[in-house]
């Protein structure tokens, strides 16, 4: 039997799971209207958000030490709940309604969010795999939900095949680590690594297999090929969910692994070069491949690969094993950079996809030239899309600038000069393709003079996101404070918590 104290820490997941099952049963037996189901789902997310916000972020192990509640878990719980709320609202209010099963389309993101929240608190490879598959299987269904659409069906099949392959790599890596260290718990593996100054070949191989599986979830090169096709084929709300939710889920796994159990000198000698190559490849391929794209969703798909490269630079800079760093105690800055970058990326990405969802119902396509003269047809849509692209490009004073500036600062302070060069190069290259749609919206003649009118809810959400894009950059320290008190190193007890991960 699970102790009552452990159940309390599972309260957010339990609330959301029971709520989702109740909505499914109510929809099946009482034929609820889609708007009612959406309102019910948002109410469940709000209740879960409030319960999570009340929890203290003091590091605590529970459920036979398989889970850990800390500042990182709390932050990512709140992060995933905010993402889920925007996804569900988009699916009902903004984009073209799905042709069948609208109730299930609203409820499935709740189960996905439960899996992502479990990921944020995992302290064991077994729970990591189960929660990851719960989230991923839901994503498989959501991507191919419009199965009568051949583009969506193709995207779903590609995502399913490559996702299954990545899961196989992950399981094989876990098996290697378990076979050598004798445990799947992070703290036990942490102790084993600190007791062995030289890594066995099997541990290194297992570590590489695990990183391969995680690399697919965050769409890092060379495990990125699914991203552009899936972005193009999935509904806009699900594309945004994948872009932000799946990436953040993979990143919390990555940080708990490489900045927690693998952050020793011997292990870092394996994973830092691997992630460095992945970061450089993602920065180059993602941004250079986005330049020739004319389809806006594919452009944002390749762009997301580039953003993965930026975040990986911050993750590498957060490692305390960078003994050659001129500022070896500056790891906290890397962790803050990851947090701020994810918040900035969340705001800009959802702003962009809300605009695309509105336009998809009114324009003949989502090519760049279809945006011609949008500023004359809908000043709010044009301003929202332009500001989201400007933030993604890292132009001041928007939050994206602060996020990229923090990444550059981390690379400079930690002596990662090669990564710094490619980071700056990628940031400059991104300006070209991000400014193309802005040019079309403001300096091209409209294809149609008909005004695009928005309802109050959509106008209000877009306005709120615009304000947040502008002011969030000045709240970097406040955002990082959300994860203060966390400690992902399995055996350490922080005396003065300052960041996401401490040793």
MIVEXDO-823848 format. One record per residue (C-alpha): residue in three letters; x, y, z. Coordinates in nm, 3 decimals, padded with zeros to 5 digits. Last residue first. Layout:
BEGIN
  rest       px       py       pz
   ala        X        Y        Z
...
***
This chain:
BEGIN
  rest       px       py       pz
   unk   02.584   01.887  -00.607
   unk   02.317   02.126  -00.727
   unk   02.057   02.123  -01.000
   unk   01.777   02.369  -01.077
   unk   01.933   02.669  -00.910
   unk   02.019   02.857  -00.596
   unk   01.966   02.627  -00.299
   unk   02.177   02.721   00.001
   unk   02.257   02.412   00.209
   unk   02.158   02.163  -00.055
   unk   02.146   01.794   00.040
   unk   02.331   01.571  -00.204
   unk   02.271   01.203  -00.269
   unk   02.064   01.198  -00.587
   unk   02.200   01.512  -00.754
   unk   01.876   01.661  -00.872
   unk   01.857   01.928  -00.605
   unk   01.572   02.171  -00.621
   unk   01.543   02.459  -00.379
   unk   01.510   02.725  -00.642
   unk   01.307   02.607  -00.939
   unk   01.051   02.886  -00.939
   unk   01.328   03.133  -00.852
   unk   01.461   03.089  -01.207
   unk   01.146   03.254  -01.337
   unk   01.184   03.544  -01.095
   unk   01.548   03.587  -01.196
   unk   01.454   03.601  -01.564
   unk   01.171   03.846  -01.504
   unk   01.287   04.119  -01.743
   unk   01.261   03.884  -02.039
   unk   00.908   03.801  -01.934
   unk   00.790   04.158  -02.000
   unk   00.769   04.167  -02.379
   unk   00.666   03.812  -02.454
   unk   00.423   03.829  -02.161
   unk   00.251   04.133  -02.309
   unk   00.220   03.960  -02.648
   unk   00.085   03.646  -02.480
   unk  -00.182   03.850  -02.300
   unk  -00.283   04.021  -02.624
   unk  -00.307   03.688  -02.803
   unk  -00.521   03.544  -02.524
   unk  -00.755   03.845  -02.522
   unk  -00.795   03.856  -02.900
   unk  -00.873   03.484  -02.906
   unk  -01.129   03.516  -02.627
   unk  -01.287   03.831  -02.769
   unk  -01.355   03.687  -03.113
   unk  -01.129   03.769  -03.403
   unk  -01.211   03.943  -03.730
   unk  -01.005   03.899  -04.044
   unk  -01.069   04.192  -04.278
   unk  -01.139   04.112  -04.646
   unk  -00.888   04.288  -04.874
   unk  -00.752   03.967  -05.023
   unk  -00.408   03.897  -05.167
   unk  -00.270   04.181  -04.958
   unk   00.014   04.393  -05.101
   unk   00.349   04.317  -04.945
   unk   00.554   04.521  -04.696
   unk   00.397   04.445  -04.359
   unk   00.290   04.081  -04.362
   unk   00.535   03.962  -04.628
   unk   00.831   04.132  -04.461
   unk   00.736   03.976  -04.130
   unk   00.721   03.634  -04.297
   unk   01.080   03.679  -04.424
   unk   01.220   03.819  -04.096
   unk   01.233   03.478  -03.930
   unk   01.411   03.323  -04.229
   unk   01.700   03.567  -04.233
   unk   01.733   03.631  -03.860
   unk   01.796   03.262  -03.798
   unk   02.136   03.283  -03.967
   unk   02.252   03.539  -03.708
   unk   02.147   03.322  -03.414
   unk   02.305   03.017  -03.579
   unk   02.639   03.194  -03.618
   unk   02.629   03.315  -03.257
   unk   02.563   02.964  -03.128
   unk   02.823   02.816  -03.364
   unk   03.093   03.043  -03.223
   unk   02.985   02.990  -02.862
   unk   02.993   02.612  -02.907
   unk   03.355   02.638  -03.015
   unk   03.426   02.879  -02.728
   unk   03.286   02.661  -02.452
   unk   03.499   02.832  -02.184
   unk   03.233   02.812  -01.915
   unk   03.186   03.189  -01.896
   unk   03.151   03.228  -02.272
   unk   02.911   02.938  -02.327
   unk   02.699   03.045  -02.030
   unk   02.686   03.406  -02.146
   unk   02.583   03.298  -02.496
   unk   02.303   03.087  -02.347
   unk   02.195   03.378  -02.126
   unk   02.186   03.609  -02.428
   unk   01.969   03.355  -02.610
   unk   01.711   03.361  -02.331
   unk   01.727   03.739  -02.283
   unk   01.670   03.790  -02.656
   unk   01.381   03.543  -02.660
   unk   01.211   03.743  -02.386
   unk   01.162   04.043  -02.611
   unk   01.373   04.360  -02.588
   unk   01.565   04.273  -02.795
   unk   01.590   04.036  -03.095
   unk   01.639   03.667  -03.022
   unk   01.503   03.519  -03.345
   unk   01.235   03.333  -03.151
   unk   01.133   03.665  -02.994
   unk   01.117   03.835  -03.335
   unk   00.911   03.544  -03.466
   unk   00.664   03.574  -03.178
   unk   00.655   03.953  -03.219
   unk   00.574   03.922  -03.589
   unk   00.302   03.664  -03.529
   unk   00.135   03.875  -03.259
   unk   00.165   04.198  -03.458
   unk   00.022   04.042  -03.773
   unk  -00.266   03.880  -03.585
   unk  -00.343   04.206  -03.403
   unk  -00.326   04.422  -03.717
   unk  -00.576   04.199  -03.899
   unk  -00.645   04.261  -04.270
   unk  -00.396   04.545  -04.318
   unk  -00.117   04.373  -04.123
   unk  -00.188   04.054  -04.318
   unk  -00.069   04.224  -04.638
   unk   00.093   03.912  -04.780
   unk   00.070   03.624  -04.532
   unk  -00.018   03.378  -04.809
   unk   00.328   03.440  -04.953
   unk   00.484   03.262  -04.655
   unk   00.292   02.942  -04.723
   unk   00.017   02.838  -04.483
   unk  -00.257   02.774  -04.736
   unk  -00.580   02.902  -04.891
   unk  -00.634   03.148  -04.604
   unk  -00.927   03.172  -04.362
   unk  -00.933   02.857  -04.147
   unk  -00.556   02.815  -04.162
   unk  -00.517   03.178  -04.056
   unk  -00.664   03.124  -03.712
   unk  -00.453   02.811  -03.652
   unk  -00.144   02.994  -03.780
   unk  -00.203   03.279  -03.533
   unk  -00.247   03.034  -03.246
   unk   00.065   02.857  -03.369
   unk   00.282   03.169  -03.348
   unk   00.162   03.274  -03.003
   unk   00.205   02.918  -02.881
   unk   00.564   02.910  -03.002
   unk   00.659   03.252  -02.866
   unk   00.523   03.191  -02.515
   unk   00.660   02.837  -02.478
   unk   00.999   02.931  -02.623
   unk   01.037   03.212  -02.368
   unk   00.945   02.977  -02.083
   unk   01.184   02.709  -02.214
   unk   01.468   02.958  -02.259
   unk   01.424   03.096  -01.907
   unk   01.454   02.749  -01.755
   unk   01.750   02.640  -01.969
   unk   01.933   02.969  -01.899
   unk   01.872   02.929  -01.524
   unk   02.040   02.588  -01.538
   unk   02.336   02.728  -01.727
   unk   02.369   03.013  -01.478
   unk   02.375   02.761  -01.193
   unk   02.686   02.599  -01.341
   unk   02.890   02.913  -01.267
   unk   03.105   02.748  -00.999
   unk   03.375   02.638  -01.247
   unk   03.426   02.991  -01.381
   unk   03.737   02.965  -01.600
   unk   03.604   02.626  -01.710
   unk   03.868   02.354  -01.740
   unk   03.699   02.144  -01.472
   unk   03.377   02.128  -01.668
   unk   03.239   01.855  -01.442
   unk   02.993   02.093  -01.276
   unk   02.774   02.063  -01.585
   unk   02.547   02.364  -01.646
   unk   02.738   02.468  -01.957
   unk   02.640   02.141  -02.127
   unk   02.273   02.211  -02.053
   unk   02.305   02.569  -02.182
   unk   02.460   02.448  -02.509
   unk   02.184   02.185  -02.532
   unk   01.924   02.463  -02.510
   unk   02.071   02.644  -02.811
   unk   02.086   02.322  -03.015
   unk   01.725   02.241  -02.931
   unk   01.638   02.586  -03.064
   unk   01.785   02.486  -03.400
   unk   01.567   02.176  -03.413
   unk   01.266   02.396  -03.332
   unk   01.353   02.614  -03.634
   unk   01.332   02.310  -03.859
   unk   00.974   02.257  -03.745
   unk   00.900   02.632  -03.751
   unk   00.993   02.636  -04.120
   unk   00.788   02.322  -04.177
   unk   00.487   02.496  -04.019
   unk   00.539   02.811  -04.226
   unk   00.567   02.636  -04.562
   unk   00.818   02.831  -04.772
   unk   01.129   02.660  -04.640
   unk   01.462   02.768  -04.796
   unk   01.600   02.917  -04.470
   unk   01.475   02.650  -04.229
   unk   01.743   02.403  -04.340
   unk   02.018   02.646  -04.237
   unk   01.867   02.698  -03.892
   unk   01.803   02.337  -03.800
   unk   02.107   02.193  -03.973
   unk   02.358   02.430  -03.816
   unk   02.228   02.462  -03.461
   unk   02.128   02.096  -03.447
   unk   02.470   01.978  -03.570
   unk   02.646   02.202  -03.317
   unk   02.425   02.083  -03.029
   unk   02.454   01.716  -03.127
   unk   02.833   01.741  -03.147
   unk   02.840   01.907  -02.805
   unk   02.596   01.648  -02.667
   unk   02.830   01.366  -02.764
   unk   03.143   01.551  -02.645
   unk   02.976   01.620  -02.305
   unk   02.836   01.267  -02.272
   unk   03.151   01.058  -02.267
   unk   03.408   01.265  -02.074
   unk   03.116   01.365  -01.852
   unk   03.097   01.005  -01.731
   unk   03.458   01.000  -01.609
   unk   03.447   01.350  -01.462
   unk   03.115   01.292  -01.286
   unk   02.783   01.448  -01.383
   unk   02.614   01.128  -01.498
   unk   02.369   01.088  -01.206
   unk   02.252   01.449  -01.186
   unk   02.340   01.696  -01.459
   unk   02.351   01.428  -01.729
   unk   02.052   01.226  -01.615
   unk   01.816   01.471  -01.444
   unk   01.897   01.727  -01.713
   unk   01.825   01.487  -01.999
   unk   01.497   01.372  -01.847
   unk   01.391   01.734  -01.790
   unk   01.494   01.805  -02.149
   unk   01.289   01.523  -02.300
   unk   00.975   01.646  -02.128
   unk   01.050   02.006  -02.234
   unk   01.081   01.896  -02.598
   unk   00.763   01.689  -02.583
   unk   00.568   01.975  -02.428
   unk   00.695   02.265  -02.639
   unk   00.711   02.153  -03.001
   unk   00.485   01.854  -02.949
   unk   00.211   02.062  -02.788
   unk   00.251   02.333  -03.054
   unk   00.208   02.069  -03.324
   unk  -00.087   01.930  -03.132
   unk  -00.260   02.270  -03.133
   unk  -00.183   02.320  -03.502
   unk  -00.325   01.984  -03.609
   unk  -00.047   01.742  -03.715
   unk   00.080   01.711  -04.072
   unk   00.328   01.997  -04.101
   unk   00.483   01.960  -03.757
   unk   00.502   01.582  -03.805
   unk   00.684   01.621  -04.136
   unk   00.928   01.883  -04.001
   unk   01.001   01.694  -03.675
   unk   01.041   01.331  -03.781
   unk   01.395   01.371  -03.920
   unk   01.537   01.501  -03.594
   unk   01.734   01.210  -03.449
   unk   02.064   01.315  -03.608
   unk   02.034   01.594  -03.487
   unk   01.825   01.683  -03.182
   unk   01.450   01.643  -03.190
   unk   01.394   01.668  -02.811
   unk   01.220   01.331  -02.787
   unk   01.456   01.170  -03.039
   unk   01.761   01.273  -02.839
   unk   01.618   01.102  -02.531
   unk   01.643   00.761  -02.699
   unk   01.993   00.833  -02.827
   unk   02.100   00.961  -02.485
   unk   01.989   00.628  -02.336
   unk   02.189   00.437  -02.598
   unk   02.497   00.650  -02.530
   unk   02.471   00.587  -02.155
   unk   02.439   00.215  -02.214
   unk   02.751   00.217  -02.430
   unk   02.945   00.411  -02.168
   unk   02.824   00.176  -01.897
   unk   02.909  -00.131  -02.106
   unk   03.259  -00.004  -02.177
   unk   03.330   00.022  -01.806
   unk   03.387   00.370  -01.672
   unk   03.707   00.451  -01.486
   unk   03.684   00.629  -01.149
   unk   03.439   00.374  -01.015
   unk   03.283   00.453  -00.674
   unk   03.133   00.779  -00.795
   unk   02.966   00.593  -01.081
   unk   02.817   00.335  -00.843
   unk   02.683   00.603  -00.610
   unk   02.505   00.783  -00.896
   unk   02.368   00.450  -01.022
   unk   02.220   00.390  -00.676
   unk   02.078   00.744  -00.661
   unk   01.922   00.716  -01.006
   unk   01.737   00.395  -00.936
   unk   01.757   00.129  -01.206
   unk   01.994  -00.091  -01.009
   unk   02.264  -00.354  -01.046
   unk   02.530  -00.120  -01.183
   unk   02.635  -00.343  -01.473
   unk   02.310  -00.511  -01.578
   unk   02.102  -00.209  -01.486
   unk   02.309   00.025  -01.703
   unk   02.299  -00.216  -01.999
   unk   01.924  -00.274  -01.961
   unk   01.857   00.101  -01.941
   unk   02.049   00.148  -02.267
   unk   01.848  -00.128  -02.434
   unk   01.524   00.030  -02.313
   unk   01.625   00.371  -02.451
   unk   01.731   00.234  -02.788
   unk   01.400   00.046  -02.819
   unk   01.210   00.362  -02.724
   unk   01.389   00.547  -03.004
   unk   01.281   00.281  -03.255
   unk   00.920   00.302  -03.140
   unk   00.928   00.679  -03.178
   unk   01.075   00.648  -03.527
   unk   00.795   00.415  -03.636
   unk   00.515   00.603  -03.460
   unk   00.629   00.948  -03.574
   unk   00.656   00.835  -03.932
   unk   00.311   00.673  -03.918
   unk   00.154   00.979  -03.758
   unk   00.305   01.220  -04.010
   unk   00.180   01.006  -04.299
   unk  -00.168   00.999  -04.146
   unk  -00.167   01.376  -04.095
   unk  -00.064   01.436  -04.457
   unk  -00.322   01.183  -04.580
   unk  -00.607   01.354  -04.395
   unk  -00.869   01.088  -04.325
   unk  -00.670   00.999  -04.012
   unk  -00.731   01.335  -03.848
   unk  -00.607   01.196  -03.516
   unk  -00.267   01.106  -03.662
   unk  -00.069   01.346  -03.440
   unk  -00.305   01.296  -03.144
   unk  -00.277   00.918  -03.144
   unk   00.103   00.909  -03.157
   unk   00.116   01.187  -02.893
   unk  -00.087   00.975  -02.653
   unk   00.160   00.693  -02.708
   unk   00.445   00.934  -02.627
   unk   00.305   01.063  -02.297
   unk   00.230   00.720  -02.153
   unk   00.555   00.593  -02.304
   unk   00.757   00.853  -02.117
   unk   00.576   00.778  -01.792
   unk   00.653   00.407  -01.821
   unk   01.015   00.461  -01.927
   unk   01.094   00.708  -01.649
   unk   00.918   00.490  -01.393
   unk   01.154   00.206  -01.480
   unk   01.456   00.436  -01.500
   unk   01.409   00.561  -01.146
   unk   01.405   00.907  -00.988
   unk   01.108   01.047  -01.178
   unk   00.953   01.379  -01.076
   unk   00.941   01.564  -01.409
   unk   00.865   01.245  -01.598
   unk   00.553   01.195  -01.387
   unk   00.438   01.540  -01.500
   unk   00.494   01.445  -01.865
   unk   00.290   01.127  -01.829
   unk   00.004   01.314  -01.661
   unk   00.022   01.576  -01.937
   unk  -00.028   01.312  -02.204
   unk  -00.332   01.185  -02.014
   unk  -00.475   01.538  -02.015
   unk  -00.387   01.581  -02.383
   unk  -00.618   01.282  -02.456
   unk  -00.926   01.454  -02.306
   unk  -00.989   01.719  -02.571
   unk  -00.941   01.490  -02.873
   unk  -01.149   01.227  -02.692
   unk  -01.443   01.467  -02.681
   unk  -01.397   01.575  -03.042
   unk  -01.421   01.218  -03.165
   unk  -01.486   01.302  -03.528
   unk  -01.434   01.586  -03.776
   unk  -01.173   01.775  -03.577
   unk  -01.264   02.139  -03.518
   unk  -01.076   02.395  -03.733
   unk  -00.841   02.583  -03.502
   unk  -00.913   02.862  -03.257
   unk  -01.157   02.785  -02.977
   unk  -01.168   02.409  -02.924
   unk  -00.821   02.287  -03.014
   unk  -00.660   02.611  -02.904
   unk  -00.815   02.593  -02.556
   unk  -00.699   02.234  -02.517
   unk  -00.344   02.318  -02.623
   unk  -00.325   02.634  -02.410
   unk  -00.439   02.447  -02.099
   unk  -00.199   02.159  -02.169
   unk   00.098   02.398  -02.196
   unk   00.010   02.565  -01.867
   unk  -00.018   02.223  -01.703
   unk   00.318   02.121  -01.847
   unk   00.491   02.429  -01.703
   unk   00.327   02.396  -01.361
   unk   00.446   02.036  -01.332
   unk   00.781   02.143  -01.479
   unk   00.834   02.401  -01.206
   unk   00.725   02.167  -00.926
   unk   00.948   01.882  -01.043
   unk   01.247   02.117  -01.082
   unk   01.191   02.271  -00.739
   unk   01.186   01.930  -00.574
   unk   00.969   01.619  -00.545
   unk   01.159   01.301  -00.622
   unk   01.014   00.970  -00.735
   unk   01.135   00.610  -00.725
   unk   01.259   00.649  -00.367
   unk   01.024   00.372  -00.248
   unk   00.729   00.598  -00.332
   unk   00.894   00.918  -00.205
   unk   01.213   01.124  -00.214
   unk   01.188   01.485  -00.099
   unk   01.372   01.799  -00.212
   unk   01.195   02.104  -00.060
   unk   00.968   02.257  -00.325
   unk   00.669   02.305  -00.094
   unk   00.337   02.215  -00.253
   unk   00.069   02.484  -00.283
   unk   00.140   02.555  -00.650
   unk   00.075   02.190  -00.735
   unk  -00.274   02.201  -00.583
   unk  -00.353   02.523  -00.769
   unk  -00.235   02.385  -01.103
   unk  -00.433   02.061  -01.055
   unk  -00.751   02.259  -00.992
   unk  -00.682   02.476  -01.297
   unk  -00.613   02.169  -01.513
   unk  -00.940   02.012  -01.401
   unk  -01.131   02.332  -01.482
   unk  -00.968   02.341  -01.826
   unk  -01.084   01.984  -01.892
   unk  -01.439   02.065  -01.778
   unk  -01.456   02.374  -01.999
   unk  -01.335   02.169  -02.295
   unk  -01.590   01.895  -02.222
   unk  -01.867   02.155  -02.207
   unk  -01.754   02.311  -02.537
   unk  -01.757   01.967  -02.701
   unk  -02.123   01.917  -02.597
   unk  -02.183   01.626  -02.364
   unk  -02.330   01.302  -02.494
   unk  -02.442   01.184  -02.147
   unk  -02.300   00.831  -02.135
   unk  -01.986   00.858  -02.349
   unk  -01.903   01.221  -02.270
   unk  -01.951   01.161  -01.898
   unk  -01.729   00.852  -01.913
   unk  -01.452   01.038  -02.094
   unk  -01.482   01.338  -01.860
   unk  -01.458   01.111  -01.555
   unk  -01.148   00.943  -01.695
   unk  -00.986   01.283  -01.747
   unk  -01.074   01.403  -01.397
   unk  -00.943   01.082  -01.240
   unk  -00.614   01.119  -01.426
   unk  -00.581   01.495  -01.358
   unk  -00.651   01.464  -00.987
   unk  -00.423   01.161  -00.950
   unk  -00.133   01.331  -01.130
   unk  -00.163   01.648  -00.922
   unk  -00.211   01.452  -00.594
   unk   00.090   01.224  -00.642
   unk   00.281   01.411  -00.370
   unk  -00.014   01.362  -00.134
   unk  -00.026   00.992  -00.222
   unk   00.330   00.959  -00.095
   unk   00.234   01.102   00.246
   unk  -00.061   00.862   00.261
   unk   00.173   00.565   00.225
   unk   00.128   00.347  -00.088
   unk   00.000   00.000   00.000
***
